[in-house]
Amino acid sequence: MRDVAAEAGVSVKTVSRVVNNERWVSGEVTDRVERAIRKLGYRPDARARAMRNSGLAGRTLGVVHADLANPFFTAVHSGIEAVAQEAGCTILTASSRDKTDNQDRLIQTFNDRRVDGFIVVPAVDTTYGSSSALDEEIERSTPIVFIDRRYGEQNDFVRSDNVAGAKMAAEHLVAHGHQRIAYLGDHPNLWSAQRRELGYVEALGASGVDIDERLVLTGLYDEAAAASAAEQLLELDAPPTAFFAAKNYLAVGVVRALHRLGKQNDIAVVGFDEIALADLVVPGITTIPQNAPALGRIACELLLDRLDNGRTEPIEEVVPVTLIRRGSGEVAGPFATDRP
């Protein structure tokens, strides 16, 4: 719609009025807008229009993120905004900074402002039953959708395919001749972190690769911890020849350590999540990015569906992931069949 407005030299609101056959638009302006629509092949979003006409316009949605300083959650929010704005909804947004106490205060604050429903990325220390505010809203049947981190089994939940992505990473490294593959994970209580570790374990098991427990490290919360862990593992008598870092900042820490040691062309790395400037280092960092905007869009659509249609049965939506080769994950291991 913005492109049509620019082409016709009018505001987005004017285009909306023409598309919806509203009054107070002159014939000359209507002609310009319609010519722009035909030229650009614009087709109105019937779903968004239905949402606007359904009474969703004017609703207020409360969105509580774990940490908006993390680019992943910022990208998730862009997807939420896109759907909410098309539906004419207002969003109240804040970050819990990954603390359950902050999260619960925000939910109460948003409640005081009469939000109609919630989208929540639970704080890292939130486990099922540990959030009095969430439990109270669920008891009240307040529409809630959770993203990335599960909270109970009876609520809407949108997530990436963490197990499949982790399997993809491990299988990719095995295929490139690696058998001593280290796993670096973050918070061990996180549902998504547990699923990624499970995918790693299942993939190596299916490939007939024995897992050395010394190579499985979790509870790494920043780049420095990941870099230190990588350096320590490389000092083992039988060090890893590859790393699967289950979080973007952990992969960055590993890559920093390898460059510091001059081993970036000898040790393979695959990271889960996208990494800014991953294609600018040498070798580029092979990653398994999540489709963060899609997670946000789907979550907002589910919430609006609950608000508009009164749906009560829980829905879980799984967004697929893919592996992007950039070089670090393709470093040949000692068992590579095409190794010179």
C-alpha positions in Angstrom: 0.0 0.0 0.0 2.9 2.4 0.7 4.2 1.8 -2.8 0.8 2.6 -4.3 0.7 5.8 -2.2 4.1 6.8 -3.4 3.3 6.1 -7.1 0.0 8.1 -6.9 1.5 10.9 -4.8 -1.0 10.5 -2.0 -1.1 9.3 1.6 -1.4 5.7 2.6 -4.8 6.6 4.3 -6.0 7.9 0.9 -5.1 4.7 -0.8 -7.0 2.8 2.0 -10.1 5.0 1.4 -10.1 4.3 -2.3 -9.6 0.5 -1.8 -12.4 0.4 0.8 -14.7 2.6 -1.3 -14.9 5.2 1.4 -16.3 8.7 0.9 -14.4 12.0 0.6 -12.0 11.1 -2.1 -12.2 13.1 -5.3 -12.6 11.5 -8.7 -9.2 12.7 -9.9 -7.4 11.3 -6.9 -9.3 8.0 -7.2 -8.2 7.7 -10.8 -4.6 8.3 -9.8 -4.7 5.7 -7.1 -6.5 3.1 -9.3 -3.9 3.6 -12.1 -1.1 3.1 -9.5 -2.8 -0.1 -8.3 -3.0 -1.5 -11.8 0.6 -0.5 -12.6 2.0 -2.1 -9.5 -0.3 -5.1 -9.5 -1.4 -4.3 -5.9 -3.9 -6.7 -4.3 -5.5 -5.7 -1.0 -4.8 -8.1 1.9 -8.3 -9.7 2.4 -7.2 -11.3 5.7 -6.2 -7.9 7.1 -9.3 -6.3 5.9 -11.4 -9.0 7.5 -9.6 -8.5 10.7 -10.3 -4.7 10.6 -13.9 -5.3 9.8 -14.3 -7.9 12.5 -14.0 -5.5 15.4 -10.4 -6.2 16.1 -9.4 -2.6 15.2 -9.0 -0.7 18.5 -7.9 -3.7 20.4 -4.7 -3.4 22.5 -2.2 -6.3 22.7 0.4 -6.7 25.4 3.8 -8.0 24.2 6.4 -9.1 26.8 9.8 -10.0 25.3 12.6 -11.7 27.2 15.3 -9.3 26.0 14.8 -6.7 23.3 18.5 -6.1 23.3 18.8 -9.4 21.5 18.4 -8.9 17.7 16.4 -12.1 17.5 13.6 -10.8 19.6 13.7 -7.5 17.8 13.1 -9.3 14.6 10.3 -11.3 16.2 8.7 -8.1 17.2 8.8 -6.8 13.6 6.6 -9.7 12.6 4.1 -9.0 15.5 3.9 -5.3 14.5 3.3 -6.1 10.8 0.1 -8.1 11.6 -1.1 -5.9 14.5 -0.9 -2.7 12.4 -2.7 -4.3 9.5 -5.5 -5.3 11.9 -5.6 -1.8 13.4 -4.5 -3.0 16.8 -2.3 -1.1 19.3 0.7 -2.8 20.9 2.1 -2.2 24.3 5.6 -3.7 24.4 8.3 -4.1 27.0 11.3 -6.4 27.9 11.5 -8.5 31.1 15.3 -8.5 30.8 14.9 -12.3 31.3 13.6 -12.0 34.8 10.3 -13.6 36.0 9.7 -10.9 38.5 10.0 -8.2 35.9 7.8 -10.2 33.5 5.0 -10.5 36.1 5.1 -6.8 36.9 4.8 -6.0 33.2 1.8 -8.3 32.8 0.1 -6.6 35.7 0.9 -3.2 34.4 -0.5 -4.1 30.9 -3.5 -5.5 32.6 -4.1 -2.2 34.4 -4.2 -0.7 30.9 -6.9 -3.1 29.8 -5.0 -5.1 27.2 -7.1 -7.6 25.3 -4.5 -10.4 25.1 -0.8 -11.2 25.5 2.1 -12.4 23.4 4.9 -13.6 25.7 8.4 -14.8 25.4 8.9 -16.2 28.9 11.9 -15.1 30.9 14.8 -17.5 31.0 14.1 -18.3 34.7 10.4 -18.9 34.1 9.3 -22.5 34.5 5.7 -23.8 34.3 3.9 -22.7 37.5 6.6 -20.2 38.6 4.8 -17.2 37.2 1.9 -16.1 39.3 0.9 -13.5 36.7 0.8 -15.9 33.8 -1.0 -18.5 35.9 -3.6 -16.0 36.9 -4.2 -14.9 33.3 -4.4 -18.5 32.1 -6.9 -19.2 34.9 -9.0 -16.2 33.7 -8.8 -17.6 30.1 -7.1 -14.5 28.9 -5.9 -15.0 25.3 -2.1 -15.7 25.4 0.3 -16.9 22.8 3.9 -18.0 23.8 6.9 -17.7 21.5 10.1 -19.7 21.5 9.9 -20.9 25.1 7.0 -23.2 26.2 4.8 -22.5 29.2 2.5 -25.4 29.8 0.9 -27.7 27.3 -2.5 -26.1 27.0 -1.5 -22.7 25.5 -0.8 -21.5 22.0 2.9 -21.9 21.2 5.0 -20.8 18.2 8.5 -22.1 17.9 11.3 -22.9 15.4 12.0 -26.6 14.7 14.9 -26.7 17.2 15.4 -30.5 17.1 15.5 -30.6 13.3 17.9 -27.6 13.2 20.3 -29.2 15.7 20.2 -32.5 13.8 21.0 -30.6 10.6 24.0 -29.0 12.2 25.4 -32.3 13.6 24.7 -34.3 10.5 26.4 -31.6 8.4 29.5 -31.8 10.5 29.6 -35.6 10.4 29.2 -35.5 6.6 32.3 -33.3 6.4 34.4 -35.9 8.3 34.0 -34.9 11.9 33.3 -37.3 14.8 34.6 -35.3 17.8 31.9 -32.6 17.7 31.6 -30.3 20.7 28.2 -29.0 21.8 28.0 -25.5 23.5 24.7 -24.5 24.9 23.3 -21.7 27.0 20.7 -21.9 29.8 20.1 -25.7 30.5 16.6 -25.0 31.8 15.4 -23.4 28.6 13.0 -25.5 26.6 14.5 -24.5 23.3 18.1 -25.2 24.6 17.0 -28.6 25.7 15.6 -29.4 22.3 18.7 -28.3 20.5 20.9 -30.5 22.7 18.4 -33.4 22.1 18.8 -32.9 18.3 22.6 -33.0 18.6 22.5 -36.2 20.6 20.0 -37.9 18.3 21.9 -37.0 15.2 25.2 -38.3 16.5 23.6 -41.5 17.8 22.0 -42.1 14.4 25.3 -41.5 12.7 27.0 -44.1 14.9 29.2 -41.4 16.5 30.1 -41.9 20.2 29.4 -38.8 22.3 32.2 -37.8 24.7 30.5 -36.1 27.6 33.5 -33.8 28.1 32.6 -32.2 24.8 29.1 -31.2 25.9 29.0 -27.9 27.8 26.0 -25.9 28.8 25.4 -22.9 31.0 27.4 -20.6 28.8 25.8 -17.2 28.9 28.0 -14.9 26.8 30.7 -14.8 24.1 33.5 -14.7 26.6 32.3 -17.9 28.3 32.0 -19.6 24.9 35.5 -18.5 23.9 37.0 -19.7 27.1 35.2 -23.1 26.8 36.4 -23.6 23.3 40.0 -22.9 24.2 39.8 -25.3 27.1 38.3 -28.1 24.9 41.0 -27.6 22.4 43.6 -28.3 25.1 42.3 -31.9 25.6 44.4 -34.8 24.6 41.7 -35.6 22.0 40.3 -32.2 21.2 37.1 -31.6 19.2 37.6 -31.0 15.4 34.2 -29.2 15.2 31.8 -27.1 17.3 28.1 -26.8 17.2 27.2 -23.6 19.1 23.5 -23.7 19.9 23.2 -19.9 20.2 24.4 -17.0 18.0 26.6 -15.3 20.6 28.1 -18.7 21.6 29.1 -19.2 17.9 30.7 -15.8 17.9 32.7 -16.6 21.0 34.0 -19.8 19.4 35.0 -18.1 16.2 36.8 -15.4 18.2 38.8 -18.1 20.0 39.7 -19.9 16.8 40.9 -16.7 15.2 42.9 -15.9 18.3 44.5 -19.3 18.1 45.0 -19.3 14.3 42.8 -22.4 14.0 39.8 -20.9 12.1 40.7 -22.9 9.0 41.3 -26.2 10.9 38.2 -26.4 13.2 34.7 -26.4 11.9 31.9 -24.4 13.4 28.1 -24.3 12.9 25.9 -21.9 14.9 22.2 -21.9 15.6 20.5 -18.5 14.9 21.7 -15.9 12.5 24.8 -13.9 13.1 25.4 -10.3 12.0 28.2 -10.0 9.5 28.6 -13.8 9.4 29.6 -13.5 5.7 32.4 -11.0 6.3 34.8 -13.1 8.4 37.0 -15.7 6.7 35.8 -18.3 6.6 32.2 -17.2 6.8 30.2 -18.6 9.6 27.8 -21.5 8.7 24.5 -20.9 10.5 21.0 -22.2 11.0 19.0 -19.0 11.2 15.5 -18.9 12.6 12.8 -17.1 10.7 12.2 -14.6 13.5 9.6 -12.4 11.7 7.6 -15.4 10.8 7.5 -16.4 14.5 6.1 -13.0 15.4 3.6 -12.9 12.5 2.2 -16.4 13.3 1.9 -15.6 17.1 0.0 -12.4 16.4 -2.3 -14.2 13.9 -3.1 -16.8 16.6 -3.8 -14.2 19.2 -6.1 -12.3 16.9 -7.9 -15.6 16.0 -8.5 -16.2 19.7 -9.9 -12.7 20.1 -12.0 -12.7 17.0 -13.3 -16.2 16.9 -13.2 -17.2 20.6 -11.0 -20.3 19.9 -10.1 -22.1 23.1 -8.2 -25.2 21.9 -4.4 -24.8 22.0 -2.4 -24.6 18.7 1.3 -25.3 18.3 3.0 -23.9 15.2 6.4 -25.0 14.1 8.5 -22.8 11.8 11.1 -24.7 9.8 14.8 -23.8 9.7 17.5 -24.1 7.0 21.3 -24.4 7.0 23.3 -21.6 5.3 26.8 -22.7 4.2 29.4 -20.0 4.4 32.6 -21.9 5.0 33.2 -22.5 8.7 30.9 -25.6 8.7 32.5 -27.0 5.6 36.1 -27.2 7.1 37.0 -30.9 6.4 37.5 -33.2 9.3 39.9 -36.1 9.7 37.3 -38.6 8.3 36.4 -36.6 5.2 36.3 -38.9 2.2 37.5 -36.3 -0.2 40.3 -35.1 2.1 43.7 -34.8 0.2 
